[in-house]
């Protein structure tokens, strides 16, 4: 099946869709479809829709984020690819026609850490090579791809700020630095003094590491890299570093890397920070988006407002 889908991608999809969409198609097929069905002959699969149903079920159960959306996207790709296979006389029927599109699930519940949980997490992470990255995510609310796309030219340690100018993206042809989708995503974020100092120490350690390992790849000048200077793969970061730290800290395994961003926003809002400031820090397109995502914080903010108003109107 892989042989056909590769040919379909090159000869059909590449000419019909935008380059970014083509890359998404290829990435999803390589990650989810080829490992399960890639080696099976297409004509053997045309009468086995159950194989495709099982594949979509596994995607929905295995993905931690946006699992239903991923399954829906793959359903659409396979249905179109196999429809073309029928049209071109390669197979006689499209097994995807009998499989309903996966239903959209509700938004994944976010799991912001409490202050005490943050301290446990950082204590467990302190000896990990990506401790500076995790501290930065909690401090700034960066998206993980934005943090991994930071170059040292984006970091001004004298002024204590970082400039978010791009994010790291992995395609079938390799790594690339991608421009932000919205104007709000391109932003400048002040660092806390502690995290600025952590980054200074990280810079020193990175330079020493490069000397020890000979001539690492210097092309990217990324703040966070592998030992040989290459960009960091998010999947490896999660499985080899983030999840073991959660376990060591005694935190739930269903916490995901993106929850560090949610934690930053939630703690700031609970501390009484202006939602507009929080929205700008996160790079949201509007304050309405921020308040919608973090609506769980609003009741506590209302209680705090009531207490303050009571004190103003009626004194002690």
SVG drawing of the C-alpha trace seen along z (x, -y; Angstrom):
<svg xmlns="http://www.w3.org/2000/svg" viewBox="-21 -52 58 62">
<polyline fill="none" stroke="black" stroke-width="0.4" points="0.0,0.0 2.9,-2.3 4.1,-2.1 0.7,-3.3 0.3,-6.1 3.8,-7.4 3.0,-7.5 -0.4,-9.2 1.3,-11.8 3.8,-12.7 1.7,-12.4 -1.7,-13.7 -1.7,-15.4 1.4,-17.5 -0.2,-19.1 -3.6,-19.6 -2.8,-21.0 -0.6,-23.7 3.0,-22.6 2.3,-22.8 -0.8,-20.6 1.2,-18.1 3.8,-17.9 1.0,-17.3 -0.4,-14.4 3.0,-12.8 3.8,-13.2 0.5,-11.7 0.8,-8.7 4.4,-8.0 3.5,-8.3 0.2,-6.5 -0.6,-4.5 2.7,-3.1 3.7,-1.3 0.3,0.6 -0.7,1.1 2.2,-0.1 3.6,3.4 0.2,4.9 -0.8,5.0 -3.5,2.6 -5.6,5.1 -5.6,7.3 -7.0,4.4 -9.8,3.3 -12.2,5.9 -11.0,5.4 -12.5,2.1 -12.1,3.5 -8.4,3.0 -8.9,-0.7 -11.5,-1.0 -9.0,0.6 -6.3,-1.9 -8.5,-4.9 -9.5,-3.5 -5.9,-3.1 -5.2,-6.7 -8.1,-8.0 -7.0,-6.0 -3.3,-6.6 -2.9,-10.3 -2.8,-12.5 -3.8,-15.8 -6.3,-16.4 -6.7,-12.7 -10.1,-12.9 -8.9,-15.6 -6.0,-13.5 -8.2,-10.5 -10.6,-12.7 -7.7,-14.0 -6.4,-10.5 -9.9,-9.3 -10.2,-12.1 -6.7,-11.4 -7.3,-7.7 -10.8,-8.1 -9.6,-10.4 -6.5,-8.4 -8.4,-5.1 -11.2,-6.9 -8.5,-7.8 -7.3,-4.2 -10.8,-3.0 -11.0,-5.7 -7.6,-4.6 -8.6,-0.9 -6.1,0.2 -8.8,1.5 -12.5,2.2 -13.9,0.7 -13.0,-1.9 -13.0,-0.3 -13.1,-3.7 -16.6,-4.4 -18.1,-2.1 -16.3,-3.7 -18.0,-6.7 -15.9,-9.8 -14.6,-9.8 -16.7,-12.0 -15.1,-15.1 -14.6,-14.9 -14.7,-17.7 -11.7,-19.8 -9.0,-18.0 -9.2,-19.0 -6.1,-20.9 -4.0,-20.0 -2.2,-23.2 0.1,-22.4 -0.2,-24.0 2.6,-26.0 3.6,-23.0 3.5,-20.7 5.6,-23.1 8.3,-23.0 8.2,-19.2 8.5,-19.1 11.5,-21.5 13.2,-19.7 12.9,-16.5 14.1,-18.1 17.1,-20.0 19.6,-17.5 18.1,-16.8 19.8,-18.4 16.5,-20.1 15.9,-21.6 16.4,-25.1 13.8,-24.4 11.2,-23.2 11.9,-26.2 11.5,-28.6 8.1,-27.0 6.8,-27.5 8.1,-31.1 7.0,-32.4 4.0,-30.3 5.8,-29.6 4.4,-26.9 6.9,-24.0 7.6,-24.4 8.3,-28.1 10.8,-27.3 12.5,-24.7 12.8,-27.2 14.5,-29.9 17.9,-30.9 20.5,-32.7 19.9,-35.8 16.4,-35.8 17.6,-35.9 18.7,-39.2 20.1,-38.2 21.3,-41.8 17.7,-43.1 16.2,-39.9 13.8,-39.3 13.3,-36.8 11.9,-37.6 9.5,-35.0 10.1,-35.1 9.5,-31.5 8.7,-28.0 10.5,-24.7 8.7,-22.4 9.6,-18.9 8.7,-18.0 9.4,-14.9 12.3,-16.9 13.8,-17.8 13.7,-20.6 12.7,-24.2 12.0,-27.4 8.5,-28.5 7.2,-32.1 4.4,-32.7 0.8,-32.3 -0.4,-35.5 0.9,-38.9 0.2,-38.3 2.4,-35.2 5.4,-37.4 6.1,-38.9 8.7,-39.9 8.5,-38.3 10.3,-39.5 12.1,-36.7 12.1,-36.4 15.6,-36.9 15.8,-33.2 15.1,-32.0 17.5,-34.6 20.2,-33.2 19.3,-29.6 19.7,-30.5 23.1,-32.2 24.3,-29.0 22.8,-26.9 24.7,-29.0 28.0,-28.4 27.3,-24.7 26.3,-24.4 29.5,-26.0 31.5,-23.7 29.5,-20.7 30.3,-21.7 34.0,-21.8 33.9,-18.3 32.0,-16.8 34.3,-18.2 32.5,-20.0 28.7,-19.9 26.3,-21.3 26.4,-25.0 24.1,-25.9 21.0,-26.4 22.4,-28.3 19.4,-27.0 19.1,-27.5 18.0,-23.9 19.7,-21.1 20.7,-17.5 24.3,-16.7 25.4,-17.1 23.8,-20.5 20.7,-19.3 17.1,-20.4 15.2,-18.5 12.5,-16.1 9.3,-16.7 8.5,-13.0 11.9,-12.2 11.7,-15.1 8.4,-13.9 9.3,-10.2 12.9,-10.4 12.9,-13.5 9.4,-14.9 7.6,-11.7 10.4,-10.4 10.5,-13.7 6.8,-13.5 7.2,-10.0 10.1,-11.1 8.1,-14.0 5.0,-11.8 2.8,-13.7 0.1,-12.2 1.3,-10.7 -1.5,-12.4 0.1,-15.8 1.5,-16.8 4.2,-19.3 1.7,-21.9 0.3,-21.9 3.4,-23.9 2.1,-26.7 -1.3,-26.3 0.3,-26.4 2.0,-29.7 -1.2,-31.3 -3.3,-29.9 -0.9,-31.0 -0.6,-34.5 -4.4,-34.9 -4.8,-33.4 -2.2,-35.9 -4.4,-38.7 -2.4,-39.6 -4.4,-41.6 -5.8,-39.0 -4.7,-41.3 -1.1,-41.0 -1.5,-37.2 -3.0,-37.1 -0.1,-39.0 2.4,-36.8 0.8,-33.7 0.6,-35.2 -3.2,-34.8 -5.0,-36.6 -7.5,-38.1 -8.2,-38.4 -11.4,-36.6 -9.5,-33.5 -7.5,-33.6 -10.5,-33.9 -12.3,-31.1 -9.3,-28.7 -8.8,-29.6 -12.5,-29.9 -11.7,-27.6 -9.8,-30.5 -12.7,-33.0 -14.7,-31.8 -11.6,-32.3 -11.0,-35.8 -14.7,-36.7 -14.3,-35.6 -11.2,-37.7 -12.9,-40.7 -15.9,-40.4 -13.5,-40.3 -11.7,-43.4 -14.9,-45.2 -16.2,-44.3 -13.1,-45.8 -13.4,-49.0 -17.1,-49.6 -17.4,-48.4 -13.9,-48.5 -12.6,-45.9"/>
</svg>
